Amino acid sequence: MVGTFEGSAALLTSTGETPEELRHQVTSPGGTTAAGMRTLESRAVRSAFIDAVAAAADRSRQMGR
């Protein structure tokens, strides 16, 4: 699994494309990734991650980091 993340990170940095653009390139309609993404979106996981990162960044600024 770590190799998957490392490969994804390398691909992101080498292409200049957004994560969403790359995901669209590898997601087959009706496939397993599409099914998983539909479930994540239906549960507002993207919004939760955005809120969590914003909260951590705000707290980091408050702490002077």
C-alpha positions as CSV (number, residue, x, y, z in Angstrom):
1,M,0.0,0.0,0.0
2,V,2.9,2.4,0.8
3,G,4.1,1.9,-2.8
4,T,0.8,3.0,-4.1
5,F,1.0,6.2,-2.2
6,E,4.6,6.8,-3.2
7,G,3.8,6.2,-6.8
8,S,0.8,8.5,-6.7
9,A,2.8,11.2,-5.1
10,A,5.6,10.8,-7.7
11,L,3.0,11.0,-10.5
12,L,1.4,14.1,-9.1
13,T,4.7,15.9,-8.8
14,S,5.9,14.9,-12.3
15,T,2.7,15.7,-14.3
16,G,1.5,18.9,-12.7
17,E,-2.1,17.6,-13.0
18,T,-4.5,17.8,-10.1
19,P,-5.3,14.7,-8.1
20,E,-8.8,14.8,-9.4
21,E,-7.6,14.9,-13.1
22,L,-5.4,11.9,-12.5
23,R,-8.1,10.0,-10.7
24,H,-10.5,10.6,-13.6
25,Q,-7.8,9.1,-15.9
26,V,-7.7,5.8,-14.0
27,T,-11.3,5.5,-12.8
28,S,-13.4,3.2,-15.0
29,P,-17.1,4.1,-15.0
30,G,-18.8,1.3,-13.1
31,G,-15.5,0.1,-11.7
32,T,-14.3,-0.5,-8.2
33,T,-12.7,2.9,-7.7
34,A,-15.9,4.7,-9.0
35,A,-18.0,2.7,-6.5
36,G,-15.7,3.6,-3.6
37,M,-15.6,7.3,-4.6
38,R,-19.4,7.4,-4.8
39,T,-19.6,6.1,-1.3
40,L,-17.0,8.6,0.0
41,E,-18.8,11.5,-1.7
42,S,-22.2,10.4,-0.4
43,R,-20.8,10.6,3.1
44,A,-19.1,14.0,2.6
45,V,-15.6,12.6,3.2
46,R,-14.0,15.3,1.0
47,S,-15.6,18.1,3.0
48,A,-14.5,16.4,6.3
49,F,-10.9,16.3,5.0
50,I,-11.0,19.9,3.9
51,D,-12.4,21.0,7.3
52,A,-9.8,18.9,9.2
53,V,-6.9,20.3,7.2
54,A,-8.2,23.9,7.7
55,A,-8.6,23.3,11.4
56,A,-5.1,21.9,11.8
57,A,-3.7,24.9,9.8
58,D,-5.6,27.4,11.9
59,R,-4.3,25.7,15.1
60,S,-0.8,25.6,13.7
61,R,-1.0,29.4,13.1
62,Q,-2.3,30.0,16.6
63,M,0.7,28.1,18.0
64,G,3.1,30.2,15.9
65,R,4.2,27.5,13.5
